[in-house]
Amino acid sequence: MNYDEAMNMSKVEFGQMPPQSFLLGLLSAFDNRFQAAADNYFKDITWKQFFAIICINLFKEAPTLNDLSDVMGSSHQNVKQILLKLEQKGFVTMVPDQKDKRKQRIHLTVKCMKFCQENDNQSPNSADIIGQIFEGVDEKSLITTIETIMHMERNLSKL
């Protein structure tokens, strides 16, 4: 089944389920399709590994495993596995915290920075691909979607 057939099928089934259930299913299916496409795009690392790198870059100082797990919305164990693979590939190092040796700080390596720079310089780069994904989506719809998902996220954290 191709994408158009799946979407047509979804439109038929949408009337038979509450929109909340449909949206959750749609988000899950999109996540799976996006991850598969992104995994094909990056040659050296997976999408989840690249997402970890993006999240590490969000911090002003090198994050701890717990900090990164919170931002990524994933378990400590899952993030640790991602980091171990990135460490094996030479993309990150984990260094004991200066103040609390029980904590490890995650640092991006020169190899990782070079990889990110090369990604930015290649065509199409990840920004081009993101632009294609959001083609035709107006800013108002995008902001509404962001607000909806952030509201869902707050509700989820209460469970």
ZAGUGU-727137 format. One record per residue (C-alpha): residue in three letters; x, y, z. Coordinates in nm, 4 decimals. Example, Ala and Ser with C-alpha at 12.3 -4.5 7.8 and 13.67 -1.06 7.14 Angstrom:
+---------+----------+----------+----------+
| residuo |       px |       py |       pz |
+---------+----------+----------+----------+
|     ala |   1.2300 |  -0.4500 |   0.7800 |
|     ser |   1.3670 |  -0.1060 |   0.7140 |
+---------+----------+----------+----------+
***
This chain:
+---------+----------+----------+----------+
| residuo |       px |       py |       pz |
+---------+----------+----------+----------+
|     met |   0.0000 |   0.0000 |   0.0000 |
|     asn |   0.1380 |   0.3427 |  -0.0900 |
|     tyr |   0.1006 |   0.6669 |   0.1048 |
|     asp |  -0.2043 |   0.7934 |  -0.0888 |
|     glu |  -0.3866 |   0.4626 |  -0.0399 |
|     ala |  -0.3081 |   0.4715 |   0.3316 |
|     met |  -0.4362 |   0.8285 |   0.3602 |
|     asn |  -0.7554 |   0.7423 |   0.1674 |
|     met |  -0.8105 |   0.4463 |   0.3952 |
|     ser |  -0.7477 |   0.6712 |   0.6946 |
|     lys |  -1.0080 |   0.9192 |   0.5723 |
|     val |  -1.2674 |   0.6429 |   0.5532 |
|     glu |  -1.1786 |   0.5100 |   0.8977 |
|     phe |  -1.1577 |   0.8574 |   1.0508 |
|     gly |  -1.5363 |   0.8861 |   1.0571 |
|     gln |  -1.5529 |   0.5668 |   1.2633 |
|     met |  -1.3248 |   0.6800 |   1.5447 |
|     pro |  -1.2977 |   0.9800 |   1.7734 |
|     pro |  -1.0663 |   1.2515 |   1.6343 |
|     gln |  -0.8428 |   1.2207 |   1.9427 |
|     ser |  -0.7763 |   0.8530 |   1.8676 |
|     phe |  -0.7216 |   0.9276 |   1.5014 |
|     leu |  -0.4707 |   1.2036 |   1.5834 |
|     leu |  -0.2710 |   0.9783 |   1.8167 |
|     gly |  -0.2589 |   0.7084 |   1.5502 |
|     leu |  -0.1650 |   0.9616 |   1.2846 |
|     leu |   0.1188 |   1.0985 |   1.5015 |
|     ser |   0.2497 |   0.7459 |   1.5633 |
|     ala |   0.2335 |   0.6527 |   1.1957 |
|     phe |   0.4017 |   0.9797 |   1.0959 |
|     asp |   0.6764 |   0.9203 |   1.3513 |
|     asn |   0.7430 |   0.5742 |   1.2052 |
|     arg |   0.7500 |   0.7020 |   0.8447 |
|     phe |   0.9659 |   1.0009 |   0.9378 |
|     gln |   1.2132 |   0.7846 |   1.1289 |
|     ala |   1.2460 |   0.5447 |   0.8344 |
|     ala |   1.3036 |   0.8327 |   0.5890 |
|     ala |   1.5527 |   1.0050 |   0.8207 |
|     asp |   1.7402 |   0.6791 |   0.8823 |
|     asn |   1.7843 |   0.6500 |   0.5042 |
|     tyr |   1.9034 |   1.0113 |   0.4802 |
|     phe |   2.1805 |   0.9888 |   0.7398 |
|     lys |   2.4476 |   0.7425 |   0.6373 |
|     asp |   2.6544 |   0.7201 |   0.9561 |
|     ile |   2.3890 |   0.7502 |   1.2258 |
|     thr |   2.0198 |   0.6881 |   1.2854 |
|     trp |   1.7504 |   0.9530 |   1.3242 |
|     lys |   1.7311 |   0.8895 |   1.6993 |
|     gln |   2.1051 |   0.9390 |   1.7282 |
|     phe |   2.0831 |   1.2632 |   1.5288 |
|     phe |   1.7904 |   1.3755 |   1.7455 |
|     ala |   2.0078 |   1.3186 |   2.0545 |
|     ile |   2.2761 |   1.5396 |   1.8977 |
|     ile |   2.0177 |   1.8109 |   1.8273 |
|     cys |   1.8980 |   1.7914 |   2.1877 |
|     ile |   2.2529 |   1.8056 |   2.3279 |
|     asn |   2.3031 |   2.1253 |   2.1276 |
|     leu |   2.0019 |   2.2828 |   2.3016 |
|     phe |   2.1870 |   2.2982 |   2.6336 |
|     lys |   2.4128 |   2.5872 |   2.7346 |
|     glu |   2.6448 |   2.3445 |   2.9168 |
|     ala |   2.7023 |   1.9766 |   2.8525 |
|     pro |   2.3915 |   1.7926 |   2.9748 |
|     thr |   2.3721 |   1.4946 |   3.2063 |
|     leu |   2.2010 |   1.1751 |   3.1008 |
|     asn |   1.8945 |   1.2711 |   3.3061 |
|     asp |   1.8811 |   1.6180 |   3.1487 |
|     leu |   1.8991 |   1.4704 |   2.8006 |
|     ser |   1.6411 |   1.2004 |   2.8775 |
|     asp |   1.3944 |   1.4672 |   2.9907 |
|     val |   1.4382 |   1.6751 |   2.6760 |
|     met |   1.4204 |   1.3752 |   2.4441 |
|     gly |   1.1113 |   1.2404 |   2.6190 |
|     ser |   1.2666 |   0.8979 |   2.6470 |
|     ser |   1.3778 |   0.6680 |   2.9250 |
|     his |   1.7195 |   0.6901 |   3.0856 |
|     gln |   1.7976 |   0.3396 |   2.9526 |
|     asn |   1.6996 |   0.4190 |   2.5922 |
|     val |   1.9008 |   0.7412 |   2.5866 |
|     lys |   2.2009 |   0.5632 |   2.7414 |
|     gln |   2.1916 |   0.3054 |   2.4587 |
|     ile |   2.1770 |   0.5823 |   2.1974 |
|     leu |   2.4708 |   0.7600 |   2.3628 |
|     leu |   2.6780 |   0.4425 |   2.3857 |
|     lys |   2.6365 |   0.3916 |   2.0102 |
|     leu |   2.7251 |   0.7554 |   1.9436 |
|     glu |   3.0284 |   0.7178 |   2.1687 |
|     gln |   3.1395 |   0.4052 |   1.9780 |
|     lys |   3.1132 |   0.6027 |   1.6535 |
|     gly |   3.3170 |   0.8883 |   1.8027 |
|     phe |   3.0342 |   1.1444 |   1.8060 |
|     val |   3.0114 |   1.2020 |   2.1835 |
|     thr |   3.2179 |   1.1597 |   2.4950 |
|     met |   3.0823 |   1.1101 |   2.8448 |
|     val |   3.2903 |   1.2818 |   3.1115 |
|     pro |   3.2388 |   1.2774 |   3.4902 |
|     asp |   3.0905 |   1.6017 |   3.6235 |
|     gln |   3.3432 |   1.8263 |   3.8009 |
|     lys |   3.1207 |   1.8768 |   4.1079 |
|     asp |   2.9442 |   1.5404 |   4.1293 |
|     lys |   3.1462 |   1.2454 |   4.0000 |
|     arg |   2.8326 |   1.0255 |   3.9998 |
|     lys |   2.6983 |   1.2302 |   3.7078 |
|     gln |   2.8360 |   1.2191 |   3.3576 |
|     arg |   2.8266 |   1.5142 |   3.1203 |
|     ile |   2.7743 |   1.4504 |   2.7503 |
|     his |   3.0013 |   1.6373 |   2.5095 |
|     leu |   2.9894 |   1.6460 |   2.1315 |
|     thr |   3.3194 |   1.5646 |   1.9629 |
|     val |   3.4995 |   1.7412 |   1.6797 |
|     lys |   3.3952 |   1.4497 |   1.4562 |
|     cys |   3.0302 |   1.5190 |   1.5445 |
|     met |   3.0647 |   1.8919 |   1.4776 |
|     lys |   3.2239 |   1.8124 |   1.1402 |
|     phe |   2.9407 |   1.5701 |   1.0586 |
|     cys |   2.6801 |   1.8375 |   1.1424 |
|     gln |   2.8635 |   2.0966 |   0.9317 |
|     glu |   2.8830 |   1.8560 |   0.6372 |
|     asn |   2.5090 |   1.7871 |   0.6734 |
|     asp |   2.4391 |   2.1613 |   0.6630 |
|     asn |   2.6515 |   2.2000 |   0.3477 |
|     gln |   2.5157 |   1.9050 |   0.1483 |
|     ser |   2.2145 |   1.9305 |  -0.0777 |
|     pro |   1.9510 |   1.8557 |   0.0148 |
|     asn |   2.0353 |   1.9211 |   0.3786 |
|     ser |   1.8099 |   1.8512 |   0.6747 |
|     ala |   1.6700 |   2.2081 |   0.6650 |
|     asp |   1.5695 |   2.1568 |   0.2991 |
|     ile |   1.3972 |   1.8313 |   0.3862 |
|     ile |   1.2113 |   1.9900 |   0.6774 |
|     gly |   1.1014 |   2.2647 |   0.4386 |
|     gln |   0.9627 |   2.0015 |   0.2018 |
|     ile |   0.7753 |   1.8277 |   0.4832 |
|     phe |   0.6073 |   2.1540 |   0.5850 |
|     glu |   0.5430 |   2.2749 |   0.2294 |
|     gly |   0.1934 |   2.4225 |   0.2058 |
|     val |   0.1427 |   2.4350 |   0.5831 |
|     asp |   0.0638 |   2.7918 |   0.6816 |
|     glu |   0.2080 |   2.9447 |   0.9990 |
|     lys |  -0.1299 |   2.9659 |   1.1742 |
|     ser |  -0.1897 |   2.5922 |   1.1285 |
|     leu |   0.1621 |   2.5165 |   1.2414 |
|     ile |   0.1243 |   2.7246 |   1.5589 |
|     thr |  -0.2129 |   2.5614 |   1.6328 |
|     thr |  -0.0534 |   2.2182 |   1.5934 |
|     ile |   0.2372 |   2.3115 |   1.8205 |
|     glu |   0.0005 |   2.4488 |   2.0838 |
|     thr |  -0.2178 |   2.1367 |   2.0647 |
|     ile |   0.0738 |   1.8970 |   2.1016 |
|     met |   0.2234 |   2.1017 |   2.3866 |
|     his |  -0.1142 |   2.0906 |   2.5632 |
|     met |  -0.1292 |   1.7143 |   2.5078 |
|     glu |   0.2257 |   1.6881 |   2.6468 |
|     arg |   0.1272 |   1.8751 |   2.9645 |
|     asn |  -0.1745 |   1.6476 |   3.0067 |
|     leu |   0.0412 |   1.3408 |   2.9490 |
|     ser |   0.2819 |   1.4463 |   3.2224 |
|     lys |  -0.0096 |   1.4448 |   3.4685 |
|     leu |  -0.0833 |   1.0747 |   3.4077 |
+---------+----------+----------+----------+
***
